[in-house]
Amino acid sequence: MKKFLLPLLALALSATAASAQTGPGPGGRPQRTPEEMAARQTEGLAKQLGLSADQSAKVQQIMLARDQEMLAMRGQMQAGTADRQQLRTQMLAGRTKYDDQLKAVLTPDQYAQYTTLQAGRRQHMRGMAAPQEGKVKAKDGKVKIKAKADA
């Protein structure tokens, strides 16, 4: 479930952000709508945090608003109509806004668990973005990375 709840910062820095059209997204997968993303994220949080039905409904509305806002900002980025640094600032402010809304819906224990999950995801994403040592081969549109073995 971790891979379905991407942190906003990762989306802000994504160079291959998806546009508002419903064509294939990164990796050739179909791009999900904000409604689909919010439902999937809410389902994951419900399982991980033990949300009640009322909490799940509120969380889904928060996630939907966040995903729609992010999609609009990614569209501006792709169209080249917005400054990258300005959008980054807006995305960070949005993350704070939506985290505050979640804090109001979740119990203190659930929110603590949520922040721990988010910190782990951010750390995981940073690790994925870190340069890898080793050999990289590209052939016929496929890329192979052979990690350097530690001695």
C-alpha positions as CSV (number, residue, x, y, z in Angstrom):
1,M,0.0,0.0,0.0
2,K,2.9,2.3,0.6
3,K,3.5,2.8,-3.1
4,F,0.0,4.1,-3.6
5,L,0.2,7.0,-1.2
6,L,2.9,9.1,-2.7
7,P,3.9,12.2,-0.7
8,L,3.1,15.5,-2.2
9,L,6.7,16.5,-2.3
10,A,7.5,13.6,-4.6
11,L,4.7,14.8,-6.9
12,A,6.0,18.3,-6.8
13,L,9.4,17.3,-8.0
14,S,8.3,14.7,-10.5
15,A,9.7,15.5,-13.9
16,T,7.2,13.1,-15.6
17,A,4.0,14.5,-14.1
18,A,0.9,13.3,-15.8
19,S,-1.4,15.7,-17.7
20,A,-5.2,16.0,-17.3
21,Q,-5.8,13.7,-20.2
22,T,-6.5,10.1,-19.6
23,G,-3.8,8.6,-21.8
24,P,-1.1,6.3,-20.6
25,G,0.8,7.6,-17.6
26,P,4.4,6.9,-16.5
27,G,5.4,3.3,-17.2
28,G,2.7,2.9,-19.7
29,R,0.0,2.5,-17.1
30,P,-3.3,4.3,-17.6
31,Q,-3.4,7.6,-15.7
32,R,-5.9,7.4,-12.8
33,T,-8.4,10.2,-12.2
34,P,-8.3,12.2,-8.9
35,E,-11.4,10.3,-7.8
36,E,-9.7,6.9,-8.4
37,M,-6.5,8.1,-6.6
38,A,-8.5,9.4,-3.6
39,A,-10.5,6.2,-3.3
40,R,-7.3,4.1,-3.4
41,Q,-5.4,6.3,-0.9
42,T,-8.4,6.3,1.4
43,E,-8.7,2.5,1.2
44,G,-5.0,2.2,2.1
45,L,-5.2,4.6,5.0
46,A,-8.4,2.9,6.3
47,K,-6.6,-0.4,6.5
48,Q,-3.3,1.0,7.9
49,L,-4.9,3.3,10.5
50,G,-8.2,1.5,11.2
51,L,-10.4,4.4,10.1
52,S,-14.2,4.4,10.9
53,A,-16.7,4.8,8.1
54,D,-17.2,8.4,9.0
55,Q,-13.4,9.1,9.1
56,S,-13.0,7.3,5.7
57,A,-15.6,9.5,4.1
58,K,-14.0,12.7,5.4
59,V,-10.5,11.5,4.5
60,Q,-11.7,10.7,1.0
61,Q,-13.0,14.2,0.5
62,I,-9.7,15.6,1.7
63,M,-7.7,13.4,-0.6
64,L,-9.9,14.2,-3.5
65,A,-9.5,18.0,-3.0
66,R,-5.7,17.5,-2.7
67,D,-5.5,15.3,-5.8
68,Q,-7.5,17.7,-7.9
69,E,-5.3,20.6,-6.7
70,M,-2.2,18.7,-7.5
71,L,-3.5,17.7,-11.0
72,A,-4.2,21.4,-11.8
73,M,-0.7,22.4,-10.6
74,R,0.9,19.6,-12.7
75,G,-1.1,20.9,-15.7
76,Q,0.3,24.4,-15.2
77,M,3.8,23.0,-14.9
78,Q,3.5,21.0,-18.2
79,A,2.0,24.0,-20.0
80,G,4.9,26.1,-18.8
81,T,2.5,28.8,-17.5
82,A,3.8,28.7,-13.9
83,D,7.2,29.2,-12.2
84,R,8.6,25.9,-10.9
85,Q,9.7,27.5,-7.6
86,Q,6.3,29.1,-7.1
87,L,4.5,25.8,-7.7
88,R,6.9,24.0,-5.3
89,T,6.0,26.6,-2.6
90,Q,2.3,26.2,-3.3
91,M,2.6,22.4,-3.1
92,L,4.3,22.5,0.2
93,A,1.7,24.9,1.5
94,G,-1.0,22.6,0.2
95,R,0.6,19.6,2.0
96,T,0.5,21.6,5.3
97,K,-3.1,22.5,4.7
98,Y,-4.2,19.0,4.0
99,D,-2.2,17.5,6.8
100,D,-4.0,20.0,9.2
101,Q,-7.3,18.8,7.8
102,L,-6.3,15.2,8.3
103,K,-5.2,16.0,11.9
104,A,-8.7,17.3,12.6
105,V,-10.3,14.0,11.4
106,L,-7.9,11.5,12.8
107,T,-7.4,10.6,16.4
108,P,-4.0,11.6,18.0
109,D,-2.8,8.0,17.7
110,Q,-3.9,7.7,14.1
111,Y,-2.3,11.0,13.2
112,A,1.0,9.9,14.8
113,Q,0.9,6.7,12.8
114,Y,0.0,8.7,9.7
115,T,3.0,11.0,10.1
116,T,5.3,8.0,10.7
117,L,4.0,6.4,7.5
118,Q,4.5,9.6,5.5
119,A,8.1,10.1,6.9
120,G,8.9,6.5,5.8
121,R,7.5,7.2,2.3
122,R,9.5,10.4,1.9
123,Q,12.7,8.6,3.0
124,H,11.9,5.8,0.6
125,M,11.4,8.2,-2.3
126,R,14.7,10.0,-1.4
127,G,16.5,6.7,-1.5
128,M,15.0,5.9,-4.9
129,A,16.2,9.2,-6.3
130,A,19.7,8.8,-5.0
131,P,22.3,8.1,-7.6
132,Q,23.3,4.5,-7.9
133,E,26.8,3.2,-8.3
134,G,27.4,0.5,-10.9
135,K,26.8,-0.1,-14.5
136,V,23.8,1.0,-16.6
137,K,23.1,-0.7,-19.9
138,A,20.4,0.4,-22.4
139,K,19.3,-1.9,-25.2
140,D,16.2,-2.1,-27.3
141,G,14.4,0.4,-25.1
142,K,15.2,-1.6,-21.9
143,V,17.5,-0.3,-19.1
144,K,19.5,-2.6,-16.9
145,I,21.2,-1.4,-13.8
146,K,23.9,-3.6,-12.2
147,A,24.6,-2.4,-8.7
148,K,28.2,-2.2,-7.6
149,A,28.9,-5.0,-5.0
150,D,30.3,-3.7,-1.7
151,A,33.6,-5.4,-0.9
